[in-house]
């Protein structure tokens, strides 16, 4: 079974930091882009950060300068370093990966179950 498992969510005070991790496991031939979305109660899902397999990253305007996405291709892992956290960052954070199961198979998006980040004021 191919899956993504996130970790690192926690309760933190405003101004604090957290590091989220997401590991892909199972039979995967290759991983293209990876990244993070978040969804807060009553709000639309928001793309937080996206990183290609070459390391090119993009961020939502709301997190630029505070969050950093990175990946370890050897470990099939993507990270999200979150600094200067604000109460508005409170949400469930989901990682995703565009994976290919076999050499000639069609790539598809794989999603994790999510990890809760809560920032208190």
FENSUL-V870866 format. One record per backbone hydrogen bond with DSSP energy under -1.0 kcal/mol. NH is the residue of the N-H (numbers start at 1). CO is the residue of the C=O. Records with the same first field share a line. If there is no record, write none. Layout:
NH: CO, CO
//
This chain:
3: 25
5: 23
7: 21
12: 118
14: 120
15: 85
16: 13
18: 82
20: 80
21: 7
22: 78
23: 5
24: 76
25: 3
28: 26
29: 100
30: 100
32: 98
34: 51
35: 96
36: 49
37: 94
38: 46
39: 92
43: 40
46: 38
48: 36
49: 36
50: 58
51: 34
52: 56
55: 52
58: 50
60: 48
63: 60
66: 63
67: 63
68: 81
70: 79
72: 77
75: 72
77: 72
78: 22
79: 70
80: 20
81: 68
82: 18
83: 66
85: 16
89: 86
90: 87
91: 117
92: 39
93: 115
94: 37
96: 35
97: 110
98: 33
99: 108
100: 30
105: 102
108: 99
110: 97
112: 95
115: 93
117: 91
118: 10
120: 12
//
